[in-house]
Amino acid sequence: MTANSQTLSRRPGANRYDWGLITVVTALLLFGGVMVFSASYPWAMTYQTTPFFYILRHLQWMAVGLVAMFAAASIPYAFWERWSVPLLAVGLLSLMAVIFLGDDRFGAKRTLFGGSVQPSEPFKIIVLIYISTWLASKGTRIRDINYGLIPFGILMGIVAGLIVAQPNISTTILIVTTATIVFFLAGAEIKQILFGGIIAIATFWLIITRSSYAQERVDALVQGIQNPLTSMEHQIAQASEALVTGGPIGAGLGNSLEKFPGNLPLSWSDNIFAIVGEELGLIGTLLVILLFALFAYRGLRIASRTPDMFGSLLAVGLTCLITLQALLHIAVVVAVAPPTGIPLPFVSLGGSSMITVLGATGILLSISRFQGWQTSNGPSRKITNNATFDLRWGDRRTRLPGAGSSAPSRKSTATKSKRPVRAKSNTRSGVKK
């Protein structure tokens, strides 16, 4: 197989999945199944035909997601690099279809086919695949504003505009933030990030001041920060009450009061972290945070050991995407971020979200199979010279030639120029080569 036009050869011990990552994801899924059943049971008893209605849906979506994960894990990750442009085109068309043909639910158009498909969820992965492919092909040229910042800014502007139009500001923030992190790690200059950040902040400020939807969310955040227990926003007040009630050790599994109808809405999805805090206390919430910290560690570890730039950037992007989504969910529940409907990865009930995060995990597992491989350039684990920290927590020192860059380094050029001189000298002195 090839990646970034580099031939990969297997070394002893390679071609193994990252079982540490599998263990963490399994723990999150099992924990999520228990919490979804506990959080949804009263609602199912009241409004559905069976008390197992929501947990059965959760298990169905989990099964579909696991199929997607195993399928993605079995596909060499270079496949996504080759199909990045068609995937991006399909993703953009699906976002435009949502604007014109989407289902209007709760004042927003985010889904298709009766609410069963939310295109912005798989698009998170699609845009990261394209960004990683594009950055890996540019090499050091991304430091040029004409080749780096401007095209990147245009793409992010189009993506953000299509998703904000739904409106879905939380997903927009996740995509833009994750893509920016990948852009920086690929070697973009800090001044480019600062300049782009100023433009992004100014743009979001205009959106907030001119959008009633966004303004309501910001007002709710300000009220929640001042006193979450007395916030005018029902979701913030009830989530805060759940966390306070739980205390250090919690009220006990199944003993939540906020999950009953009339209290915390969507307790099995958008606010499941609050139920974790109420039933399992601070210990339970810290356990969830620890599991996501371990997920981030395993994902970044995979990125640092991947033999090519595309795989490293994609692994970083997928890891950051899932981790940031978890942090945003937690931030909303603890009233330090505007209230928004965003599930907790692997834990909350959610169709498109569950399939997306498990599919992303499958790609991470596929990338992990190539840890220990080497490129045609030799045993070096990176084929780029422009990556910030080289994705190995180092510095910005020059590495091997970047993907898409055919020019050799100064050192290698100098070395090659000296070899003929030494050969001529040996020939004249009668020394055999």
NUZAFI-153406 format. One record per residue (C-alpha): z, y, x. Coordinates in nm, 4 decimals. Example, Ala and Ser with C-alpha at 12.3 -4.5 7.8 and 13.67 -1.06 7.14 Angstrom:
<pts>
{zz->0.7800; yy->-0.4500; xx->1.2300}
{zz->0.7140; yy->-0.1060; xx->1.3670}
</pts>
This chain:
<pts>
{zz->0.0000; yy->0.0000; xx->0.0000}
{zz->-0.0363; yy->0.3592; xx->0.1046}
{zz->0.1617; yy->0.6757; xx->0.0486}
{zz->0.0333; yy->1.0170; xx->0.1507}
{zz->-0.2536; yy->0.8472; xx->0.3302}
{zz->-0.0063; yy->0.6679; xx->0.5537}
{zz->-0.0053; yy->0.2904; xx->0.5821}
{zz->0.3359; yy->0.1383; xx->0.5212}
{zz->0.4379; yy->-0.1848; xx->0.6877}
{zz->0.7428; yy->-0.3879; xx->0.5932}
{zz->1.0273; yy->-0.4392; xx->0.8333}
{zz->1.2916; yy->-0.7143; xx->0.8162}
{zz->1.5451; yy->-0.6509; xx->0.5402}
{zz->1.3158; yy->-0.4281; xx->0.3369}
{zz->1.1840; yy->-0.4773; xx->-0.0158}
{zz->1.5297; yy->-0.4911; xx->-0.1727}
{zz->1.6485; yy->-0.2936; xx->-0.4705}
{zz->1.9420; yy->-0.0583; xx->-0.4316}
{zz->2.2142; yy->-0.2663; xx->-0.5938}
{zz->2.4637; yy->0.0151; xx->-0.5579}
{zz->2.2521; yy->0.2271; xx->-0.7920}
{zz->2.2087; yy->-0.0665; xx->-1.0309}
{zz->2.5867; yy->-0.1167; xx->-1.0400}
{zz->2.6563; yy->0.2488; xx->-1.1196}
{zz->2.3939; yy->0.2632; xx->-1.3956}
{zz->2.5234; yy->-0.0627; xx->-1.5451}
{zz->2.8764; yy->0.0773; xx->-1.5538}
{zz->2.7554; yy->0.3949; xx->-1.7267}
{zz->2.5577; yy->0.1960; xx->-1.9843}
{zz->2.8501; yy->-0.0320; xx->-2.0682}
{zz->3.0864; yy->0.2618; xx->-2.0900}
{zz->2.8377; yy->0.4489; xx->-2.3071}
{zz->2.8014; yy->0.1566; xx->-2.5485}
{zz->3.1777; yy->0.1445; xx->-2.6043}
{zz->3.2052; yy->0.5209; xx->-2.6537}
{zz->2.9038; yy->0.5476; xx->-2.8865}
{zz->3.0504; yy->0.2814; xx->-3.1128}
{zz->3.3918; yy->0.4482; xx->-3.1123}
{zz->3.2506; yy->0.7984; xx->-3.1734}
{zz->3.0023; yy->0.6994; xx->-3.4453}
{zz->3.2062; yy->0.4476; xx->-3.6446}
{zz->3.3582; yy->0.6957; xx->-3.8971}
{zz->3.0212; yy->0.8614; xx->-3.9642}
{zz->2.8514; yy->0.5254; xx->-4.0103}
{zz->3.1238; yy->0.4163; xx->-4.2528}
{zz->3.0780; yy->0.7347; xx->-4.4554}
{zz->2.7052; yy->0.8002; xx->-4.4558}
{zz->2.5310; yy->0.4738; xx->-4.3615}
{zz->2.5075; yy->0.1261; xx->-4.5086}
{zz->2.6801; yy->-0.0451; xx->-4.2185}
{zz->2.9501; yy->0.0695; xx->-3.9729}
{zz->2.7309; yy->-0.0583; xx->-3.6908}
{zz->2.4344; yy->0.1673; xx->-3.7783}
{zz->2.4538; yy->0.4021; xx->-3.4798}
{zz->2.5569; yy->0.1479; xx->-3.2201}
{zz->2.2680; yy->-0.0775; xx->-3.3233}
{zz->2.0264; yy->0.2129; xx->-3.2804}
{zz->2.1860; yy->0.2857; xx->-2.9444}
{zz->2.1399; yy->-0.0737; xx->-2.8314}
{zz->1.7785; yy->-0.0755; xx->-2.9494}
{zz->1.6937; yy->0.2369; xx->-2.7510}
{zz->1.8848; yy->0.0994; xx->-2.4534}
{zz->1.6777; yy->-0.2197; xx->-2.4677}
{zz->1.3541; yy->-0.0203; xx->-2.4718}
{zz->1.4836; yy->0.1912; xx->-2.1839}
{zz->1.5750; yy->-0.1156; xx->-1.9791}
{zz->1.2245; yy->-0.2520; xx->-2.0289}
{zz->1.0898; yy->0.0826; xx->-1.9053}
{zz->1.3279; yy->0.0711; xx->-1.6076}
{zz->1.2277; yy->-0.2802; xx->-1.4996}
{zz->0.8594; yy->-0.1963; xx->-1.5456}
{zz->0.8882; yy->0.1219; xx->-1.3380}
{zz->1.0897; yy->-0.0604; xx->-1.0714}
{zz->0.8151; yy->-0.3204; xx->-1.0296}
{zz->0.5390; yy->-0.0610; xx->-0.9844}
{zz->0.4934; yy->0.0739; xx->-0.6275}
{zz->0.5855; yy->0.4391; xx->-0.6456}
{zz->0.2573; yy->0.5442; xx->-0.4816}
{zz->0.0976; yy->0.4650; xx->-0.8194}
{zz->0.2527; yy->0.7785; xx->-0.9667}
{zz->0.1199; yy->0.9890; xx->-0.6816}
{zz->-0.2366; yy->0.8802; xx->-0.7561}
{zz->-0.2021; yy->0.9515; xx->-1.1279}
{zz->-0.0030; yy->1.2758; xx->-1.1031}
{zz->-0.2834; yy->1.5068; xx->-1.2224}
{zz->-0.3822; yy->1.3040; xx->-1.5347}
{zz->-0.0141; yy->1.2635; xx->-1.6211}
{zz->0.0426; yy->1.6377; xx->-1.5946}
{zz->-0.2565; yy->1.7057; xx->-1.8183}
{zz->-0.1293; yy->1.4641; xx->-2.0835}
{zz->0.2193; yy->1.6129; xx->-2.0594}
{zz->0.0975; yy->1.9702; xx->-2.1069}
{zz->-0.1171; yy->1.8676; xx->-2.4033}
{zz->0.1820; yy->1.6961; xx->-2.5645}
{zz->0.3925; yy->2.0120; xx->-2.5249}
{zz->0.1194; yy->2.2186; xx->-2.6885}
{zz->0.0954; yy->1.9608; xx->-2.9681}
{zz->0.4666; yy->2.0082; xx->-3.0374}
{zz->0.4173; yy->2.3826; xx->-3.0892}
{zz->0.1388; yy->2.3371; xx->-3.3436}
{zz->0.2116; yy->1.9941; xx->-3.4938}
{zz->0.5796; yy->1.9380; xx->-3.4219}
{zz->0.8454; yy->1.8535; xx->-3.6784}
{zz->1.0557; yy->2.1518; xx->-3.7816}
{zz->1.4182; yy->2.0393; xx->-3.7623}
{zz->1.7185; yy->2.2748; xx->-3.7539}
{zz->1.4948; yy->2.5726; xx->-3.6861}
{zz->1.3205; yy->2.4204; xx->-3.3826}
{zz->1.0034; yy->2.2225; xx->-3.3140}
{zz->1.0807; yy->1.9705; xx->-3.0421}
{zz->0.9584; yy->1.6361; xx->-3.1748}
{zz->0.6518; yy->1.4515; xx->-3.2998}
{zz->0.6013; yy->1.1606; xx->-3.5416}
{zz->0.8944; yy->1.2341; xx->-3.7681}
{zz->1.1415; yy->1.3135; xx->-3.4919}
{zz->1.0994; yy->0.9841; xx->-3.3061}
{zz->0.9330; yy->1.1308; xx->-2.9955}
{zz->1.0440; yy->1.4332; xx->-2.7952}
{zz->0.7658; yy->1.5052; xx->-2.5414}
{zz->0.9813; yy->1.7350; xx->-2.3282}
{zz->1.1934; yy->1.4350; xx->-2.2209}
{zz->0.9256; yy->1.2280; xx->-2.0416}
{zz->0.7674; yy->1.5530; xx->-1.9252}
{zz->1.0732; yy->1.6043; xx->-1.7021}
{zz->0.9589; yy->1.3075; xx->-1.4949}
{zz->0.5906; yy->1.3969; xx->-1.5141}
{zz->0.6365; yy->1.7467; xx->-1.3757}
{zz->0.8516; yy->1.6143; xx->-1.0892}
{zz->0.5847; yy->1.3594; xx->-1.0012}
{zz->0.3217; yy->1.6319; xx->-0.9870}
{zz->0.5411; yy->1.8761; xx->-0.7928}
{zz->0.6315; yy->1.6076; xx->-0.5374}
{zz->0.2657; yy->1.5102; xx->-0.4952}
{zz->0.1552; yy->1.8702; xx->-0.4583}
{zz->0.4265; yy->1.9635; xx->-0.2095}
{zz->0.3714; yy->1.6506; xx->0.0007}
{zz->-0.0001; yy->1.7338; xx->0.0294}
{zz->0.0521; yy->2.0969; xx->0.1322}
{zz->0.2679; yy->2.0415; xx->0.4375}
{zz->0.3704; yy->2.3640; xx->0.6097}
{zz->0.1245; yy->2.5649; xx->0.4000}
{zz->0.3832; yy->2.5998; xx->0.1244}
{zz->0.5477; yy->2.8644; xx->0.3419}
{zz->0.2408; yy->3.0775; xx->0.2796}
{zz->0.2993; yy->3.2708; xx->-0.0410}
{zz->-0.0598; yy->3.2166; xx->-0.1527}
{zz->-0.0369; yy->2.8378; xx->-0.1147}
{zz->0.3305; yy->2.7962; xx->-0.1993}
{zz->0.5211; yy->3.0408; xx->-0.4140}
{zz->0.2375; yy->3.1771; xx->-0.6293}
{zz->0.0948; yy->2.8387; xx->-0.7453}
{zz->0.4483; yy->2.7053; xx->-0.7908}
{zz->0.5497; yy->3.0091; xx->-0.9929}
{zz->0.2395; yy->2.9888; xx->-1.2137}
{zz->0.3019; yy->2.6216; xx->-1.2926}
{zz->0.6695; yy->2.6793; xx->-1.3677}
{zz->0.5796; yy->2.9775; xx->-1.5829}
{zz->0.3393; yy->2.7688; xx->-1.7937}
{zz->0.5892; yy->2.4851; xx->-1.8282}
{zz->0.8774; yy->2.7163; xx->-1.9120}
{zz->0.6703; yy->2.9063; xx->-2.1666}
{zz->0.5661; yy->2.5905; xx->-2.3521}
{zz->0.9212; yy->2.4530; xx->-2.3686}
{zz->1.0930; yy->2.7833; xx->-2.4510}
{zz->0.8502; yy->2.8222; xx->-2.7418}
{zz->1.0037; yy->2.5128; xx->-2.9114}
{zz->1.2739; yy->2.6578; xx->-2.8412}
{zz->1.4485; yy->2.4332; xx->-2.5889}
{zz->1.6112; yy->2.6533; xx->-2.3283}
{zz->1.8404; yy->2.3864; xx->-2.1812}
{zz->1.5480; yy->2.1583; xx->-2.0927}
{zz->1.3638; yy->2.4554; xx->-1.9464}
{zz->1.6582; yy->2.5351; xx->-1.7212}
{zz->1.6832; yy->2.1713; xx->-1.6090}
{zz->1.3148; yy->2.1447; xx->-1.5184}
{zz->1.2890; yy->2.4806; xx->-1.3429}
{zz->1.6137; yy->2.4327; xx->-1.1496}
{zz->1.5254; yy->2.0799; xx->-1.0364}
{zz->1.1711; yy->2.1761; xx->-0.9381}
{zz->1.3062; yy->2.4715; xx->-0.7389}
{zz->1.5455; yy->2.2445; xx->-0.5489}
{zz->1.2566; yy->2.0137; xx->-0.4600}
{zz->1.0440; yy->2.3135; xx->-0.3605}
{zz->1.3169; yy->2.4338; xx->-0.1263}
{zz->1.3803; yy->2.0929; xx->0.0284}
{zz->1.0086; yy->2.0528; xx->0.0902}
{zz->1.0268; yy->2.3462; xx->0.3299}
{zz->0.9921; yy->2.6653; xx->0.1280}
{zz->1.1445; yy->2.9713; xx->0.2902}
{zz->1.4701; yy->3.1051; xx->0.1521}
{zz->1.3078; yy->3.4429; xx->0.0878}
{zz->1.0555; yy->3.2685; xx->-0.1387}
{zz->1.3375; yy->3.1107; xx->-0.3363}
{zz->1.5216; yy->3.4430; xx->-0.3644}
{zz->1.2103; yy->3.6259; xx->-0.4784}
{zz->1.1267; yy->3.3584; xx->-0.7316}
{zz->1.4885; yy->3.3507; xx->-0.8469}
{zz->1.4879; yy->3.7230; xx->-0.9175}
{zz->1.1735; yy->3.6877; xx->-1.1278}
{zz->1.3170; yy->3.3855; xx->-1.3120}
{zz->1.6462; yy->3.5625; xx->-1.3881}
{zz->1.4621; yy->3.8710; xx->-1.5132}
{zz->1.2406; yy->3.6525; xx->-1.7332}
{zz->1.5348; yy->3.4660; xx->-1.8837}
{zz->1.7125; yy->3.7950; xx->-1.9422}
{zz->1.4154; yy->3.9160; xx->-2.1448}
{zz->1.4177; yy->3.5898; xx->-2.3410}
{zz->1.7888; yy->3.6231; xx->-2.4152}
{zz->1.7654; yy->3.9855; xx->-2.5250}
{zz->1.4589; yy->3.9301; xx->-2.7431}
{zz->1.5349; yy->3.5867; xx->-2.8887}
{zz->1.7935; yy->3.5607; xx->-3.1649}
{zz->1.8299; yy->3.1894; xx->-3.0879}
{zz->1.9191; yy->3.2549; xx->-2.7233}
{zz->2.1400; yy->3.5521; xx->-2.8069}
{zz->2.3456; yy->3.3440; xx->-3.0484}
{zz->2.4026; yy->3.0854; xx->-2.7760}
{zz->2.5134; yy->3.3483; xx->-2.5252}
{zz->2.7479; yy->3.5142; xx->-2.7763}
{zz->2.9025; yy->3.1763; xx->-2.8507}
{zz->2.9519; yy->3.1188; xx->-2.4776}
{zz->3.1292; yy->3.4530; xx->-2.4300}
{zz->3.3604; yy->3.3815; xx->-2.7232}
{zz->3.4275; yy->3.0317; xx->-2.5963}
{zz->3.5200; yy->3.1511; xx->-2.2471}
{zz->3.7632; yy->3.4066; xx->-2.3897}
{zz->3.9432; yy->3.1530; xx->-2.6106}
{zz->3.7652; yy->2.8236; xx->-2.6764}
{zz->4.0219; yy->2.7009; xx->-2.9318}
{zz->3.9600; yy->3.0006; xx->-3.1610}
{zz->3.5865; yy->3.0368; xx->-3.0937}
{zz->3.3633; yy->3.1317; xx->-3.3865}
{zz->3.1301; yy->2.8548; xx->-3.2703}
{zz->3.2481; yy->2.5410; xx->-3.4517}
{zz->3.1215; yy->2.3053; xx->-3.1817}
{zz->3.3070; yy->2.4835; xx->-2.9010}
{zz->3.6339; yy->2.5041; xx->-3.0928}
{zz->3.6330; yy->2.1382; xx->-3.1956}
{zz->3.5310; yy->2.0114; xx->-2.8508}
{zz->3.8088; yy->2.2154; xx->-2.6913}
{zz->4.0572; yy->2.0799; xx->-2.9448}
{zz->3.9517; yy->1.7258; xx->-2.8561}
{zz->4.0063; yy->1.7825; xx->-2.4837}
{zz->4.3467; yy->1.9465; xx->-2.5397}
{zz->4.4563; yy->1.6643; xx->-2.7685}
{zz->4.3586; yy->1.4013; xx->-2.5126}
{zz->4.5752; yy->1.5415; xx->-2.2352}
{zz->4.6120; yy->1.3398; xx->-1.9139}
{zz->4.5914; yy->0.9856; xx->-2.0568}
{zz->4.4283; yy->1.0320; xx->-2.3983}
{zz->4.5147; yy->0.9284; xx->-2.7513}
{zz->4.3806; yy->0.5785; xx->-2.6953}
{zz->4.0402; yy->0.4178; xx->-2.7425}
{zz->3.9338; yy->0.4504; xx->-3.1066}
{zz->4.2085; yy->0.7010; xx->-3.1957}
{zz->4.0031; yy->1.0203; xx->-3.1897}
{zz->4.0408; yy->1.2546; xx->-3.4880}
{zz->3.7582; yy->1.4917; xx->-3.3959}
{zz->3.4949; yy->1.2214; xx->-3.4454}
{zz->3.5551; yy->1.2101; xx->-3.8218}
{zz->3.3082; yy->1.3897; xx->-4.0520}
{zz->3.3777; yy->1.7594; xx->-4.0876}
{zz->3.5114; yy->1.7973; xx->-3.7351}
{zz->3.3046; yy->1.7685; xx->-3.4147}
{zz->2.9303; yy->1.7347; xx->-3.4931}
{zz->2.7159; yy->1.4714; xx->-3.3221}
{zz->3.0191; yy->1.3238; xx->-3.1511}
{zz->2.8160; yy->1.0193; xx->-3.0418}
{zz->2.5461; yy->1.2278; xx->-2.8753}
{zz->2.5664; yy->1.5972; xx->-2.7840}
{zz->2.9483; yy->1.6015; xx->-2.7672}
{zz->3.0394; yy->1.2520; xx->-2.6553}
{zz->3.2170; yy->1.3810; xx->-2.3432}
{zz->3.4690; yy->1.5524; xx->-2.5717}
{zz->3.5453; yy->1.2193; xx->-2.7413}
{zz->3.5890; yy->1.0614; xx->-2.3978}
{zz->3.8443; yy->1.3313; xx->-2.3171}
{zz->4.0285; yy->1.2899; xx->-2.6473}
{zz->4.0512; yy->0.9108; xx->-2.6393}
{zz->4.0776; yy->0.8435; xx->-2.2651}
{zz->4.2173; yy->1.1768; xx->-2.1464}
{zz->4.1655; yy->1.3404; xx->-1.8103}
{zz->4.1498; yy->0.9972; xx->-1.6485}
{zz->3.8484; yy->0.9010; xx->-1.8592}
{zz->3.6628; yy->1.2247; xx->-1.7944}
{zz->3.7230; yy->1.1983; xx->-1.4193}
{zz->3.5913; yy->0.8414; xx->-1.4292}
{zz->3.2667; yy->0.9656; xx->-1.5861}
{zz->3.2346; yy->1.2414; xx->-1.3268}
{zz->3.2997; yy->0.9894; xx->-1.0471}
{zz->3.0252; yy->0.7587; xx->-1.1751}
{zz->2.7725; yy->1.0424; xx->-1.1788}
{zz->2.8845; yy->1.1475; xx->-0.8307}
{zz->2.8165; yy->0.7918; xx->-0.7121}
{zz->2.4786; yy->0.8018; xx->-0.8869}
{zz->2.3919; yy->1.1223; xx->-0.7008}
{zz->2.5044; yy->0.9686; xx->-0.3714}
{zz->2.2921; yy->0.6551; xx->-0.4175}
{zz->1.9876; yy->0.8571; xx->-0.5235}
{zz->2.0097; yy->1.0963; xx->-0.2286}
{zz->2.0688; yy->0.8023; xx->0.0026}
{zz->1.7451; yy->0.6480; xx->-0.1196}
{zz->1.5661; yy->0.9788; xx->-0.0592}
{zz->1.6954; yy->0.9997; xx->0.2967}
{zz->1.5680; yy->0.6496; xx->0.3813}
{zz->1.2262; yy->0.6690; xx->0.2198}
{zz->0.9395; yy->0.6504; xx->0.4727}
{zz->0.7158; yy->0.9256; xx->0.3285}
{zz->0.7476; yy->1.2778; xx->0.1989}
{zz->0.6297; yy->1.2111; xx->-0.1551}
{zz->0.8855; yy->0.9357; xx->-0.2103}
{zz->1.1668; yy->1.1450; xx->-0.0645}
{zz->1.0907; yy->1.4480; xx->-0.2782}
{zz->1.0490; yy->1.2417; xx->-0.5935}
{zz->1.3778; yy->1.0589; xx->-0.5316}
{zz->1.5591; yy->1.3886; xx->-0.4781}
{zz->1.4015; yy->1.5368; xx->-0.7901}
{zz->1.4890; yy->1.2457; xx->-1.0178}
{zz->1.8428; yy->1.2295; xx->-0.8817}
{zz->1.8989; yy->1.6018; xx->-0.9294}
{zz->1.7441; yy->1.5951; xx->-1.2766}
{zz->1.9824; yy->1.3312; xx->-1.4106}
{zz->2.2868; yy->1.4685; xx->-1.2290}
{zz->2.2236; yy->1.8261; xx->-1.3429}
{zz->2.1751; yy->1.7077; xx->-1.7010}
{zz->2.5139; yy->1.5368; xx->-1.6867}
{zz->2.6745; yy->1.8516; xx->-1.5435}
{zz->2.5147; yy->2.0668; xx->-1.8134}
{zz->2.6420; yy->1.8370; xx->-2.0881}
{zz->2.9933; yy->1.8534; xx->-1.9427}
{zz->2.9701; yy->2.2309; xx->-1.8969}
{zz->2.8793; yy->2.2766; xx->-2.2637}
{zz->3.1716; yy->2.0620; xx->-2.3793}
{zz->3.4245; yy->2.2502; xx->-2.1624}
{zz->3.2842; yy->2.5861; xx->-2.2818}
{zz->3.1401; yy->2.7150; xx->-1.9550}
{zz->2.7760; yy->2.6923; xx->-2.0696}
{zz->2.6099; yy->2.8017; xx->-2.3959}
{zz->2.6236; yy->2.5342; xx->-2.6683}
{zz->2.3072; yy->2.3323; xx->-2.6738}
{zz->2.1967; yy->1.9866; xx->-2.7792}
{zz->2.1769; yy->1.7867; xx->-2.4586}
{zz->2.2911; yy->1.4234; xx->-2.4317}
{zz->2.4985; yy->1.2752; xx->-2.1521}
{zz->2.2630; yy->1.0503; xx->-1.9503}
{zz->2.3148; yy->0.6742; xx->-1.9944}
{zz->2.6131; yy->0.7371; xx->-2.2243}
{zz->2.5019; yy->0.9315; xx->-2.5340}
{zz->2.2939; yy->0.7890; xx->-2.8150}
{zz->1.9404; yy->0.9153; xx->-2.7795}
{zz->1.5936; yy->0.7688; xx->-2.8062}
{zz->1.3622; yy->0.9688; xx->-2.5816}
{zz->1.6506; yy->1.0717; xx->-2.3559}
{zz->1.7689; yy->0.7148; xx->-2.2943}
{zz->1.4173; yy->0.5905; xx->-2.2209}
{zz->1.3560; yy->0.8852; xx->-1.9882}
{zz->1.6692; yy->0.8466; xx->-1.7760}
{zz->1.6271; yy->0.4698; xx->-1.7482}
{zz->1.2593; yy->0.5129; xx->-1.6645}
{zz->1.3561; yy->0.7634; xx->-1.3941}
{zz->1.6090; yy->0.5128; xx->-1.2629}
{zz->1.3342; yy->0.2523; xx->-1.2464}
{zz->1.1226; yy->0.4813; xx->-1.0288}
{zz->1.4242; yy->0.5381; xx->-0.8041}
{zz->1.4642; yy->0.1621; xx->-0.7724}
{zz->1.0961; yy->0.1288; xx->-0.6887}
{zz->1.1376; yy->0.3869; xx->-0.4125}
{zz->1.4453; yy->0.2049; xx->-0.2837}
{zz->1.2356; yy->-0.1089; xx->-0.2253}
{zz->1.0600; yy->0.0705; xx->0.0596}
{zz->1.3729; yy->0.1635; xx->0.2510}
{zz->1.3314; yy->0.0233; xx->0.6000}
{zz->0.9520; yy->0.0330; xx->0.5905}
{zz->0.7670; yy->0.2275; xx->0.8529}
{zz->0.4533; yy->0.4372; xx->0.8492}
{zz->0.1470; yy->0.3940; xx->1.0634}
{zz->0.2913; yy->0.6701; xx->1.2810}
{zz->0.5741; yy->0.4458; xx->1.3895}
{zz->0.9337; yy->0.3873; xx->1.2909}
{zz->1.0115; yy->0.7466; xx->1.1935}
{zz->1.1299; yy->0.7667; xx->0.8368}
{zz->0.9578; yy->1.0949; xx->0.7562}
{zz->0.5999; yy->1.2012; xx->0.7942}
{zz->0.6668; yy->1.5685; xx->0.7426}
{zz->0.7607; yy->1.8517; xx->0.9686}
{zz->0.8470; yy->2.1092; xx->0.7093}
{zz->1.1164; yy->1.9549; xx->0.4964}
{zz->1.4393; yy->2.1516; xx->0.4837}
{zz->1.7139; yy->1.9351; xx->0.6349}
{zz->1.4405; yy->1.6679; xx->0.6588}
{zz->1.6186; yy->1.5170; xx->0.3577}
{zz->1.8621; yy->1.3733; xx->0.6102}
{zz->2.1169; yy->1.6506; xx->0.6041}
{zz->1.9936; yy->1.7879; xx->0.9349}
{zz->1.8485; yy->2.1251; xx->1.0164}
{zz->1.5049; yy->2.2865; xx->0.9842}
{zz->1.3819; yy->2.1668; xx->1.3223}
{zz->1.0236; yy->2.0572; xx->1.3481}
{zz->0.9547; yy->1.6917; xx->1.2776}
{zz->0.6355; yy->1.4909; xx->1.2716}
{zz->0.3173; yy->1.6387; xx->1.1220}
{zz->0.3461; yy->1.7013; xx->0.7502}
{zz->0.1449; yy->1.5335; xx->0.4846}
{zz->-0.1848; yy->1.7036; xx->0.4493}
{zz->-0.1578; yy->1.8557; xx->0.7950}
{zz->-0.3854; yy->1.7078; xx->1.0563}
{zz->-0.2810; yy->1.9364; xx->1.3390}
{zz->-0.0588; yy->1.7686; xx->1.5989}
{zz->0.2579; yy->1.9319; xx->1.7185}
{zz->0.2577; yy->2.1527; xx->2.0285}
{zz->0.4584; yy->1.8978; xx->2.2183}
{zz->0.2192; yy->1.6127; xx->2.1446}
{zz->-0.0801; yy->1.8335; xx->2.2302}
{zz->0.0703; yy->1.9269; xx->2.5601}
{zz->0.1436; yy->1.5659; xx->2.6404}
{zz->-0.2097; yy->1.4569; xx->2.5631}
{zz->-0.3568; yy->1.7344; xx->2.7806}
{zz->-0.1573; yy->1.6204; xx->3.0845}
{zz->-0.2598; yy->1.2551; xx->3.0745}
{zz->-0.6202; yy->1.3027; xx->3.2017}
{zz->-0.4920; yy->1.5151; xx->3.4894}
{zz->-0.2520; yy->1.2430; xx->3.5992}
{zz->-0.5293; yy->0.9827; xx->3.5661}
{zz->-0.7675; yy->1.1775; xx->3.7885}
{zz->-0.4987; yy->1.2260; xx->4.0461}
{zz->-0.4225; yy->0.8563; xx->4.0602}
{zz->-0.7887; yy->0.7682; xx->4.0936}
{zz->-0.8405; yy->1.0006; xx->4.3873}
{zz->-0.5421; yy->0.8651; xx->4.5722}
{zz->-0.6719; yy->0.5089; xx->4.5349}
{zz->-0.3925; yy->0.3943; xx->4.3070}
{zz->-0.5090; yy->0.1516; xx->4.0424}
{zz->-0.4379; yy->0.2422; xx->3.6825}
</pts>
